[in-house]
Amino acid sequence: MTTGTAPHGARHGDDDRTASFAQRRLWFLDQLARDSSDSLLPLALRIRGPLDVPALERALSGVVDRHEVLRTRFTAVDGEPVPRVDAPGGTVLERTEAGSAEELFARELGRPLDLAAQHPLRAVLARLAPDDHLLLLVVHHIAVDGWSWDVLLRELAAGYRGETVAPPALRYADFARAQAERLSGPRMERLLGYWRDRLRGTAPLDLPTDRPRPRFWDGSGDVVRFTLPADLVADVDRAAREHRATRYMLLLAVYQALLARCTDRTDIAVCTTMADRGHAGTADLIGPFVNTVVLRTDLSGEPAFGALLERVRTGVLKDLSHADAPFDHVVRAVGGERDLSRHPLAQASFTLLNTAHRPVVLPGLEAELVAPPLTGTTMDVFLDLGLRADGGIAARLQYATALFDAGTMRRFASAYTALLRAVLDEPQAPVAELARRLEPLRGETPHGEPLPDGSAPDGSAPHAAGVRPEARWSTAPDRPAGSVPVVAVGGEPGASALVCGERSVTYGELEGASGGLAAALVGAGVGRGSAVGVLLRRGVGSVVAMLAVWRAGGVYVPLDPDLPVERLRFMVAEAGVGCVVADAATAGVCDALALPAVLADEVRPDPGGPRRTPDPHDLAYTIFTSGSTGRPKAVGVEHHALAAHVAAARELFAITARDRVLTFASFSFDASLEQILPALGAGATVVVRPDEVWSVDELAARVRDGGITVMELTPSYWEEVVARLETVAGDLASLRLLVTGGEELPSRPLERWFAHLPGVPVVNTYGPTESVVSATAHPVTGPVQGRVPIGRPLGSRRAYVVDPHGNLAPLGVPGELLVGGPELARGYLGRPALTAERFVPDSFASGGGRLYRTGDMVRRLPSGELEFTGRSDDQVKIRGFRVEPGETEAVLRGHPGVHSAAVVVRELRGERSLVGYATGRGLTAESLAAHCRAQLPAYQVPAAFAVLDALPLTVQGKLDTAALPEPEPPAPAEFTPPRTPTETVTAQIWAEVLGVPEVGVHDDFFALGGHSLRAVAAASRLRAAFDCPVQVRDLFEHPTVELLAAEVERQLVELISAMSDDEIDLSLTVDHQD
């Protein structure tokens, strides 16, 4: 029996110094992810029967002897991989025992290979039971591709059978040399010119993920397996022939259409791999002949499937005719930011193997391939299709577990099959429309079908205690008929109703005060629908006036006396105010408005005063919101909507007569209604903040002295409180609930909040004025990683997430939030066109109704919760990358010295740029920039920073972006020579690697033309120069000489600190001898 010999005349050692382009790229990835198993490809063969183990080992040795790529090590010389081919010496088959295949996989698949010290093949034979073995071959991708497995298995089986196996006519090293000669000079320039034009402007795919993307690519993966049955594949082939396309093109077109649906994009680029085996002798070689090619398709215009397939066909034929261009060269030619968190150019991949694996025939044995778990991936998603013997297709959807849950990927796999069937059944329909019908991806389901998370079919929250009221008095989605409960005051006459400073009012006194003022208003001509301005300073009187207006049948219009008179004049005209409630302190402002006034401080109490019951459709109040034109908009809210929200909020916050609730918001802000009315309806005490703004210490003292149990703060103010918890937490001991709203709630301070106040949950609320105070709510009971959800619809509201075409967005895909239900405003008073634009018919609910277009971007999580992602106009592009300023802001907040922070978009040097603002002690722009650079890609680091004493806030406590000062843009870096020995050596190495005459300490490695392989070269020389473990990643994290030199010195100090005195003496002696 013979197993064959190595190729005749094969050379070994260092004379084959050419790695192929594929090997160079795979080697670099291995250097970047040290001790990783990401690039290891496993093959498992289950063998049942009396196995001749020595024969199997000899057969495997023969394969390795014939294919020297399997016995090649790769060492680094000046940052480049150099192949070292070892002489044939027999391959050792590791033998072990395992209780199951899974046990063996768990033990072996995570073991990395050292390419410099080990051969790229590891072979393990596990005995599972008598006459039952599992052969596991783990090979680094640097030595094999998919085609290679068939060559390896064919030769392994032939060797085991004792057959003579002819050596290949070509060595892999010969192919690598020929490839390097072929792809050089003008030919290479033509190829790269094509790809430079073809991929210009390609943006990251940005699939909606279940978790935030890690700063560096994680590499962990898993797989969802599914099957395309033979009859479906036959239909695919038939349709492909009709359109003069191939099976590959049709299946790719469906994949790209699904990705377009998931991302709401029409420009979709995916990677594929093409084997360069068209040259004589390569078909029988083991080795990596694959090259990564990017296939880009334009899906704009909603084409029918035939038209889309023609676009894909045209693009594929052109792209594959230029597929020789090495992928790493294409990446450099296209340029753009280097982002270590994702695969370059495209983050999804697609492959199709049109031939099934041949059966492995071993005499007297039963052999079958076993699918090992795939625990690594280089892509966000990778659809790998392979033909089965029965004519079907075995599909593997490989995905990054750092980004996606298995359930998300199972839905994706189901959607792919469903979309494939749909385009075959309706080839004339727009593909985008077919994709929108996919149930597995939809964020909502049709009426009558429950969502997986238990949400109601209409998009509202599940019926659960603490989330929505038990009683639903409305009989239609947003237009109730008949009587409606008014906002009630429900306390015992002698119980405390209102407290402000030293003044306290019981419920009985509140009844008398509001009744007397209501009588005065009626006497002044106020009746049903009369708009009454309330122009009072903060205090008990403000609440009395609000209730009195409603008892008189009027519409409550809060007016802030501190506003400019001209603005107040506009507001009273816009709201149709005919009468104003004032007092001695505001009478002067009232006179300037030239309106009749009722002076509240001159009214006598009257418990029997008017108590008119409003019609459900009567306006309850008018609140002004800012407008894009600079003129505020008057939002009118009807009684039924206000009553429904108050009932829902009271239940959500579980308000009882024992509570003492702080109203902190401005009375011209609708959040004040949520802080007052649910409490009064439950008989609780409302503690009113006086007119002055409290410091954190003053707030804490009021909470302590007043026994406050529930308070609502804006996140900006709450962050100030959190920053002082070490001092004031004891004063907040009476709290049982914190409510926040009005702006995005940052997650980082929650950890400190719950560390000091573990028994005080936080309810994160969201809602524009047009959806009546709070439209959604999310209880938080512990620290949160990533964004804090805004929760589920509150009360009887419905929430939909829609794409730009008004269709329901897929689960997890950002879209505009539409809010419906009875708790909607009537609209903008006096602006019918704007009302019709923002309040649209509800086409999703079977009962009709209206929806308010919020303009806010959210996504529905798999749990059913909504997550706020930003305003629809906040998203910006920085050097071609889509950027959410909120993500940069979250990182900036994470700086240990930062108290509060904001990131906005400003114009700097003619470009839209991110600008960071921060407050805190000992901060500098340089330290903030270094912190952001350490955690964000370069394009997400603000171009300028400003350190402030405090962030400017509006009267409602929100960030006042208009008041943020214009930043001073950083001056261009001037040449600064090295100042220390470490900087000098680092600069010299950079100059050599980059081919430039000199490098300054502030120069950026990548701005000077550095790229991945040059970073490898620089890191290699720095390791040699300083004898410390400088990694390639260090250059990405510290891209200037100054920063990298500091990191080198830090590593050196760390090494020296770990050395004994004897080791240090020995090191100094050796250095002196050198």
N, C-alpha and C positions, 0 to 999 in steps of 0.2 A: 504494500500500500504506500502511495506517495501523496504528499500534499502540495507538491510543486515547490519551486525555488523563487528567489528574488529575481528581478529582471536582469538580463545579461548586461554586464558592464556597469551596473549601478554604482554610483559613487556615494560615499558617506562622509560625514563630517561637516566642514565649514565651507566647502567649495560651492555649495548651492545656496547662495545668499539672497535669493529673490523670493519674497513672499508675494502671493497674489493680492490683488486689490481687496478681495473678500477677506483674506486672512489678515491683512493689515487692519481693516476696520474691526473685525472681530477681536483681534488682539488689543486694539485700543479700548474697546468696550470692556474687555477683561481687566485692563489696567485701571480703568475708571471705577469699576465695581469689584474691588479686591475681595477675595474669599467668598465670591458669589457663585451660585450654581445656575445663574440665569441662562447661560449659553450651553448648558449640557443637554444633549439629546439622548433620551433613553430608548432602548428597544428591548422588549421582554419576550422570550420564547418559552412557552410551557412544554415540557417534554415528558411524556408518560411512557413507561416501559423500561426494559433493561438497558439503561444507557451505558455506553462504553466511554467513561469519562476521559481516560487518556487519549482515546481517538478524537474526542471532541476538542481536547486541548491542542493536539497536534494540528487539527484542521484550522483552529483559530490562529495558531502560530503561523501556519502557511499563509493565511490571509494577510497578517501583519508583515510577514517577510516580503510578500509580493507588492504590497502598497506601502511605500515608505512614508507616506503622509501620516500613517498611524504610528510611526515610531520617530516622529519629528518633535523636537522641543523648540521653543522660541525664546531667545534671549534678547535683551535690549542692548543696542549699540547706538549711542547718540540719539536715543529716543525713537529708534526704529526697530521693528521686529526682525530678527535674523534667524532663519530656520537652521536647526542643527539636526541633521539626519543621523540617527544612530544605526550601527550595523545590526543585521538580524541576529537575534540572540535567544529566540524562543519566548513566547508570551506565557506568562504565568496566569493560570485561571484560578482566581481566588475561590476557595471552597468554604461553604458555611452551611448552617442549617437555619431554617425559619419555619415558624408555625403557619405562615400564610404569605401570599404574594404581597399583601398590604404591609406586613411586618418588614419584609425585605425592602420594599419601596421606601418606607419611612426611614429605614436605616441608611440606605445608600444614596438616595437621590439628592439629599442635601449636602453631600460631601463634595467640596470643590476640588478642582484639579489645578495644580501649579504648572502652568505651561512652560516655565523655564526649567523645571526640575523633573517633570513627569511627561510620559507619553500621553497623547490626548485620548487614549482608549483605556477604560477600566472594565474588566470582565469578571463577573461574579456568578458562580454556580451555587444555587441554594437547593439543598435537599429538603423538600417539603414533607415527604413521606416515602416509604419504600417504593422504588420505581416511579417516583414523581419528583421532577426537578424543574427549577425555573432558572433559565439562563438570562442574566441581565447584563446587557452591554450599555455602558454609559460613555458616550463619545462627545468631546467638545465640538461645537459647531465649526471650529477652525479646521477640522479634518473631514467632515462629512456634510452632505446635504441629503434631501429626501431620496433622490435617485440612488445615492450610495448604499442605502439600506438593502435594496434589491441585489446589487452587486455583492455586497458582503454576505447576505444570506445564501445566495446562489453558490458562491465559492465555499462557504462554510459547509453547506450540505454536501457538495461534491467531494470536498476533502474528507468528510466523515465517511462517505461511501467508498473511499479509496480511489477515487477517480483522479486522473492527472488534470491539473488545472494550469492552463497556459498563462504565463506571466503577461501583463498588459504590455502592449507595444510602446506605450508612452508613460513617462513618469509625470507625476503632478508638478514637479519642479520644472520640467520642460514646458508644460502648459503655462506656468506662472511667468517664465522668462518670455515666452512668445507673446503672452498677453501684454506684458510691459512694453515690448517693442511695438506691438500693434496699436496700442492705445497711448500714443504720444504724439507730440508735434501738432501739425495742422489738423490731423484727424481728431485728436482730443479736443482741440479748440473748437472745431465745428460741432462736436457733440455737446460740449458744455454751453456753447452759444445757443443751441436749440433749447436746452433745459433752462437756461437763464431767462429766456423769453417765455417759455411755456409755464414756468412756475412763479413768475413775477407776481407779487401780491398775494401769494398763498398765505392764508391765516390759519392758526391752530383750529382744530376741529371743534373743540369745546363741547363735547358730549356732556349732558347733564349727569353729574356724578352723585353718588349716595354719600360721599364724604369729601371734604376739601382735598385738593391735590397736594401731596407732600412737596416740600421744597426740592428734594432730589428724588429721582425716579426710584421707586421702591423695588420693583422687579418681581414681587410676589404675584402669583397668578393661580388661576383655577380654570376649569373648563366645564362647559355645558355641552353635552352630546345630544344630537338629535338626528333624525333620518329623513331624507327626501325619498319617498317610495318610488319604485321603478316606473309605475304608471305616470307619476308626475314628471319624472325625468324624461320619459318618452314624449310627453306634451311639450316639455322645454325644448327638446331637440327639434320637434316639428315646427314650433314657432320660430326658433332660431333660423331654420332653413328658409322659412317663408320670408324672412327679413334679410337674407344673405349674411347672416351673422353666425357666430359659433355658440355653443353651450356656455363657454366661458364668458363671452360678452353679455349674454342674457342674464346669467346669474350675477355677474358683476353689476349690471344696470339696476337690478332689484336691490342689491346691497347698498348701492349709492343712494337710491331713492329712499330707502329706510333711514339711512344716516341723515339725509336731508330733512326728513320728517322729525327725527329726534333732536336735531340741532336748530331747526327753523332756518336753515341755510340753503342756498341754491348753488353754491360753489363748493363741490365736494372732491377732495383729493384722498386717495387711498394708496397704500403701498401694495405691491405684489412682488413676487420673486420670480426671476427668469433664469433658467439654467443655460449657461454658455457651453453647451455640449454639441454644438454643430460641427466641431472640427474632428477630423479623423483620429480615432483612437481614444477619444474621451468617453465614449459610451461605456467602456469597461473599466473605467478608473473610479476609485474611491477618492473623494475630495470635495471641497466646497466650490462648486462651479456657479453657484447662484449669485445673482446681483439684485439688489433692491431697486425697483422702478416705481416711480410715482405716476399714477393714472388720475388725471384731473378731468372732471366732467361738469359742464354748465347745465343746471336743471332749471334755469329761469324760464318764465313764460308758461309754466304748467303744461308741458308737452304731453301728448298722448304717448302710450308706451312705445308704439312704433317709431315715433319721432325721437324719443329718448334713446332707444336702442340704436338708431342711426347715429346719434351724437356719440354714444359710447363706442360704437364700431369704428367711426372715423378717428376718434381720439386714440383708441387702443392701437390701431394699425400704425398711426404716426409715432406714438410713444414707443412701441416695441421695436420700431425700426431704428430707434436711437438708444436701445436698451444696453448697449455696451458701455456707456459712460459709467464709471465706478461711482457708486452712490455717495461715498464720502467726498469725492471731487465735486459732484453735483451740489451737495450741501454747501460747500465752500463757495461755489460759483454763484449760487442763488443769494447767499449772504443772509443778513438778518441777525437778530439777537440770538445768543446761545442760551438755551433754556434747558437746564439739567433736569427739569421736572417732567419732560416729555420727549418722545421720539421726534427727531427733526423732520420737517416738511409735511409729514402726514402721521396721524396717530391711530389710524385704522388700517388693517391689512386684509387682503383677500387672496386666496390661492385655490387652485383646482388641479387635482391630480387625476387625469383621465384614464389611468390604468390601475387596475387592482393589483395588490401584492400577490405574487405567485405563491402557491403553497410550498411549504418547506417539507421536502421528502427525505426522511431519515429511515433507513431500513429497520424494520421491526419496532418502530416507535411511532407514537402519535404526537405530532408537533403542531402547535397553533400559537399565533401571535396573541399576546395579552396587552391590552391598552394600559400603559402605566399612567399614574396621575401626572398632570402637567402642573407643576408648582411654580413656574416662572413664566414671565412674558416680557417682551420689549415694547409692546403696543398697549394702548388703552383697550382695544378690542381687535380680535384677529379671527376671521371666519376662514376656516381651513376645510375644504371639501375634497373628498376622495371617493372614487368610484368603487362600488361594491361588486362582488361577483354576480349578484342577482340583478344587476342593472340599476339598483338604487344608488343613492349617494349618502355616505356617512359624513355627517357634518360635526365639526368641533368648533365651538365658539369659545375661544380662549380670551380671558379678560384679566385685567389688573384688579386684584382683590383689595388693594389700597384705595381704589376708587369706587368699585361697584359691589353690590350684594348679589348673591346667587339668584335671588328672586327677580331682580332687575334683568339679569342676563337671560333667565328663562323666558321672561316676557319678550325680550328682544328676539330670541330664537323662534318663539311662536309667531311673532309678528313677521319675521322673514318668510316663513312658510306661508302664512296667510296672504302676504303681499304678493308672493310668487304666484299663488293660485289666482289671486284677483286680477293681475295683469294678463294672465293667460285667458281668463274668462271674459274680461272686458278690455281688449287691447286698444279700443278707440277712446276709452275714458282717460282724462288727465291722470297721470300717475300720482300727482300730489293729492288729488281728490280721493283716489283709492287708498292712499296711505293714511289720510285723515280718518277713514272709516275703521281703522284697525282698533278693535276693542282692547287688546292687551296693553296698548300704550296710552290709552286715554286717561286723562286726569279725572274725568267724570264718566258715568255710564248713563245710558238712556233711562228715561223715567220708568220707575217700577223695578229697576234692577239695583240691588244694594252694592255699594262699593266694598272692596276688600277690607277696609278699615272700619266698616260699620256706619259710615256716613249715610245720611239719607239720600235717596235718589235725586233730590232736587239740589244737591250740593251743599246742603246745610249740615250742621253738626249732628252727631248722634243724639238721640233723646236720652239724656243722662242728667242726674242730679248735679246741680252746680254748674251746668253748661247752658241750659235753656229752660224757660218757664214750663211748668206742667200745663197750665191753662193757655190755650191758644184761642183768643177771642176773635181773631181776624178770620173772615170767611173767604177771602181771596188773597192772592199773593201780596198786593200792596194797596188795595182799596177796600178796607173793611166797611161793612154796612151796619146800620143800627147804632145802638149806644156804645160808648167806649168809656172805660174807666179813666177818670182824670188822674193826674198826678196828685196823690193824696198825702195829707199830713196825718200821721197815725199815732202820735204819742199821748200819754196820759196828761191831763191838764197841768198837774203839778210837776211833771218831769221836765228836766232841762232839755230845751230844744236847741238853743243857739248860745255860743259863748264867743266873745271877742274881747280880748284883753280883760279888763275888770268888769265888763258888762255881761250879764247873763240873762237869758229870756227863757221862760217856761213855755210849754206848748199852749197853755191857756193864754198867756200873754201874747204869744205869737198870733193866736186866733184873733184876739182883740185888735192888735196893731195892724194886721193885714186887712181885717174887716173895716176898720176906720179909714185906712188909705183907699181901699176899694170904693167906699162910699164917696170919698172926695173925688176920685177919678170919674165915677159915674156922674157926679155933679158937674164935672168939667166937660162932660159930653162924651166920655169914653163908652163905647158899646162894642157889640160883636165885631171883631176884625179890626178894631182901631189899634194902630201901632203906637205904642207908648215907649218913649225913651226913658231909660233909667240912668240918670247922670249923678251918681253918688260915689263917694269914697268907699273903700272896702269897710265892711262892718256888718253888724246885725241888720242895719237898715237896708242894705242891699238885698238881703234875702227876703225881708218883709215886703219890699217893693215888688220883687219878682212875683211873689204869691198874690199880692194885691192886684197886679195887672191881670192875672188870670181870673181872679174872683170877679173882676169887673167885666170880663169877657174880651179883654184886649190882647194884643200881641206884644210880648216882652222883647224890647230892643236894648241890650246893654250898651252904654256909651262910656268910654273911658275919658274922664275929665282932663287927663294929661295930654290928650291928643291935640294937635293944632286945630284951631277953630275952623279953618277952611276944610279940613278933612271931616270934622264933625258935621259941618253944613252939608257936605256931599252925602254923608251917611244918612242923615235924617231925611234928606230929599229922596234918596234911593229907596229907603225903607218906608216912605210915606208916613213918617212920624208927625202926628198932629198935636201931641201933648208930651211934656217931659216931667218926670219926677226928679226933683232936685231938693237941696237943703241949703242952709245958710252958707255952707262951705263951697257950694258949686253954683250958687245963684248968679254970680257974675258971668260964668261961662254960659249959663242958660240964657241970660239976657242977650249975649252975642248971637245966639241962634234965632232970636226973635220968634220964639214959640211959647204958647201958653204953658205955664208951669204950675205944678202942684207941689208945695213945699212940705216934704214928709215930716219935718220936725215941728210943724204947726198943726198936725192932724191929731184928733182925739181918738183913743181906742174905741172900737165898736164891734164886739163879738158877733153881733147880729147883722153885720154889714152884708152887702150883696154877695151872692155865691152863684154865679151863672154857670150852667153846665154847657161846655162847648160842644159843637158838632165835631165828629171825628175829623172832618176835613178842614176845620178852622186852623189857621196858623197859631202855633203856640209861641214861637220865638223867631227872631231873625238875627243871625250871626254873620259877621263880615269876614270874608277870607281875602287873601291877597289875590290880585289878578295880574296876568302877564302884561297888561297895558299900564300897570301902575295904579289903576283905580280899583278899590276893593269891590268885591262882588257880594251882594246881599243874598244869603242863603236862607230860604224860608222853610221851616219844619212844622209839620202839622201835629195836632195833639195826639192822634193815634200812634204816630211814629215815636213821639217822645214817651208816651205812657208805656209802650211796648219795650222800649229800651230800658227805662227805669226799672221795670219789673224784672227784666233779664239780668241787669247789673246787680240788683238787690239779691237775687238768687245766686249769681255767680260769686259775689263777695260774701255771701252768707251773713248779711247785715242783720243784727237783732237790736232790741232796745237796750242791750247792755253795752253796745259799742259807742265809742267816742271817735268820730270821723273828722279828720282834718281836711278842710278845703283850702288848698294852697294856690290853685290856679287863678289867673286873672278872670274877673267876671265877664270880660269880653271874649273869653275863650270857652268853647262849649264843654271842655273838660270840667269846668266848675259845676255844671248841671249834674254830671255823674258823681261828683263829690258831695253834692248837697241832697238831691232829691231821693235817691234810694235810702239814705239815712233817715230823712224826715218821714218817709213812708213806713219805716220800720219802728219809729219811735225812738231812734237813737239821738245822741247829742252831736251836733255839728259844731266844730271849733273853727272859727273863721280867722284866717291870718289877717292881721291889720294891714294898713296900707304900706307900711315899710317892708322892705325885703329883709328876711332873716338870714343871718350867717348860719353856717352849719351848727356852731355851738349854740346859737340862739334857738334854732329849730329843735335841737336835742333837748334843750332845757324846757321848751314848751311841751314837747312830747312827754317828758318826765313829769312835769308839774300838772299837765292836763290829763294824764293817763290815756293818751291817744292809743287807740287799738288798730286803726286803719288809716293809712295816709297814701296819697297819690302824688308822685313827683315826676317831673320829666327826667329822662335818663341823664341829661347833662347835669342837672342839680344833684341827682342821686349819686353820680360819680364823685361829686364833691363830698357827699356824706361818706361814701365808702372809703375815700382817702383818709378820713378822720376817724374811722371806726375804732382804732386802738384807744382813742381818747373818749369817744362819745357812745360807744356800744352799750355801756351800762345805763345810759340815760334813755335808751330805746327799748328797754326791757318790757315795757307794756305793749309793744306792737305785737299783733298777731298776723297782719297782712300788709304787704306793700304792693301798690298798684303803680305801674309805669305806663307811659304812653306819650304820644306826640312826636316821637322820633325813634330811630332805631336803638334798641337796647344792646349795648356791647356785652359780650359774654365774659370777658376776662375779669371784671370786678365781681362777678357772681361768686367766684371762689372765695374771695375775702369776705363778702357779705355772709355767706353760709358758714364760714369759719367762726365768725363772731356772733351771728344770729341764726343758728341752725334751725330754729323753730319758727322762722318767719318766712313763709313762701312769698314769691314774687309773681304777680300776674302781669304778663306783658300784653298790653292791649294795642290795637291798631285801628285807625279809622279816620277817614277824612270827614270834615264837617258835613259834607253832602250825604254821608251814610249814617248820620246821627251819632256823634261822639265816637263810640268804639264799635267797629264792625266785627272784629275778631278778638279772641283772647286765648292766651296760652299760659297755664300755670307752670311755674318753675319751682322745683323743690330742692334743687341741688346744682352744683357747678355744671356748666354746659361747654362742650367742645364745639368750636365752629360758631355759626350763626345761631341766635336764639329764634326759634320759630315765632310767628305771630299768631299761630294757632288755628282755630276753627271758627266758623261763623257763629256769632253770638245772637241768641234769641231766635227769631224766625227768619233770619237772613239766609240768603243763598250766596255762594261764592263760586265764580268760574274763572279759570285761567285760560286765556285765549291767545292765539297767535295773531300776527298782523292782519290776517284775512278774516278774523272774527271766528275762527274755528277753535274748538276745544284743543288746548295744547296737550301733548303727551305727558304722562306722569313724569315729573322731574324736570321737564323742560320749562325754562322761564317764559312767561308771557304776561300780558296785561291782566290785572285783576279787575273783574267786574263784580259788583255787589248788587244783589237784588233782595226783595222781600218787603214787608210792610214798613220796616224801619229805614225809609229813604226820605230825603228832603223833597219838598214839592218842586224845587228848582231854584233858579236864580231870578229874583224878583225884577220884573221889568226887562228881562233879557230872554225872550222866547227862543231866539235862534241859538243862543249859547246853551239854554236848557235842553233843547232838542238834540244838540250835538253831544252833550255829556250824558243825558239820561235817555237811554235807547230802549226799544221794545225787547222783552225777554223772549228770545226764540227757543230757549232751552226748557223752560218749565211748561208743563201741559196747561196750567191755569193762566198763562199769560203774565202780565205785569211789566215792570220796568227794571232796567239795570243801570247802575251808575258806573261809568267808565272812569276808574280812579287815576289812570296814568301811571300807576305804580306797577313795577315788575315784581312778580312773585313766581314761585314754583310750588307745586304740590308734592310733598314728600310721600314715600311709600306708606307712611303711617297715616296719611290723610291730612296732616298738619300743613299749613301754608308757611312758606319761608320768604321773607322780603329780600329781594336782591338789588333793589335800587329803583330810581326813577327811570322811566323809559327814555329820557333824554340825558341821563347821567353817564351812560356808557361812552367811553372815549377810546380812540385808537392812539397808541403811542408807538411810533415807529413800526406801524403795521400790526401791532398786537392789541387785542381787545383787553381793556383794563377797567376793572371796577374800583374806583377810588376807595370804596369801603374796605377792601381787602388790605390796601396799603395802610389805611387808617388803623385797622386792627393791629397790624404789626407795630406801627408807631406807638400805639397805646401800650404795647408790651415792653417798651423800654423801661428798665427799672426805675429811672428817674422821672419818667413822664407822669404828670398828674392828670392831664386831659389833653386830647389831641383832635385835630381835624385835618382832612386832606381834601383839597378842592382843585378844580381845574382853572388855571390862569394862562394868560398869554405871555410867554417869555421869549424874547428874541424872535418874534414872529411865529412861534410854534405854540400849539396847545400843550401845556405841560402840567404835571402834577406838582402841587406846592403843599408842603406839610407845615402845619402850625402846631406848636406844643407849649404846654406850661409845665413848670416844675423847677426844681433846684439844680444848679450846676450843669445845665444843659448848654450845649453848643451845637451849631449847625453841623459841624464835623462829626460829633458823636452820634447825632441822630442819623446822619447819612450812613455812617459805619454800621449802626444797628440795623438799618433797613437793608443795606447791601448784604448783611450776613443772613438775611431771611427771605429776600425777594429776588426775582430775576431783575436784571438791570433796568428793563423797561418799566418796572413797577416802582422803582426808587424815585422819589420826588426830585425834580430838578433844582429845587430851592427849598430852604427851610427858614422859618421865622420862629424865634422863641419869644413868647409873650408872658406878661404877668398874669393874664386871665383871658380866656376865650370870651369874646363879646356874645351876650345873650339878648334875645328879644324880651319884651315884657311878659311873654308867655313862658319864658325860661328855655326857649329853643336857641340853637346856635344861630347867630346873626351873621350869615356868610358875607353879606354886603359890607359889614363893618370890619371884616378882616383886612389888615393893611396889605398893601401891595408888597411883595417880597423883593428883596434886592437879589437879582440873579448872580450866581457865583461868577467871579471873574475867570476868564480862560486860564488854564494852567500854563504858567510860565516855566521855562526850563530851570530846574533846580538841580544842581549836581549832587551826587551822593555825599552824605555827610558822615557816614560811619563805615567801618570795614565791611559789615554785613551788607549794607546798601551798595557799596562799591562792587563787591563780588556779584551780587544779584543783578545789578545793572549791566555788568560786563557779560554775564551769561545771556541775558535777554538780548543784548545787542548782537551777540554771535548767532543766537537761534533765529532772531528776526531779520538779520541781515541789514541792520541800520547802524549808522556811525556812533550814535550815543543815545542813551536812555536816561531821562531825568527821574527823580524820585516820585513825581506825581503823574508820570505817563502811564496810560492804561495799556496792558499787554495786548488786549484784543483790538483796541483802537489803533495800535501800531501794526496790525496785520496778523496778529497771532491767531491760531486756530487749534483744533483739538490735538493734532499730531505734534505741532510745535510746542504745545503745552506739555506733552509727554517728554519731548526732548529737553525742555527747560527743567522740568521736575527731575529728570534723570541726572542732569549735570549738577543741579543744586544738591541732590542727595550725595553725589560724589564729592562735591566741594566742601560741604559742611558735615558730612557723615551723620545726617539726621533724617528721619523718615518723611521727607517732603512728598506729598501726594499730588497727583494731577489736580484733584479737586481743590487743593490749596490755591492754585492759580485762579480758579473761578471765584473762589471766596475772597481772595486778596489780590485784585487785578493790578495794583500799582506796586512799584518797587518799595515804596515806603511801607505799605501794608504787608507785603509778603516778607520783607526783611524783618519786620516786627514779629511775624508768625514764626519765622525761622529761629529767631532769638528765643522766642517762647519755648519752642521745641527743644532747643539746646539746653535751656535752663531746666526743663523738665527731665531731660536725659541725665544731666549732671546731678540733679537732686536725687535721682534714683541710684547713683553710683556710690560705692563705698570709698573710703579714703585710699585704700590700696589700689582700687581701679583707677581713681583719678591720678595717683602718682604714676602708675604704669602708663596711662594715656599721655601724660606730660613727658615721660621719658621717651616714649616712642616718637612723639612729635618732635622732641629735641634731636633725636637721632636722625629723623628724616630731614 
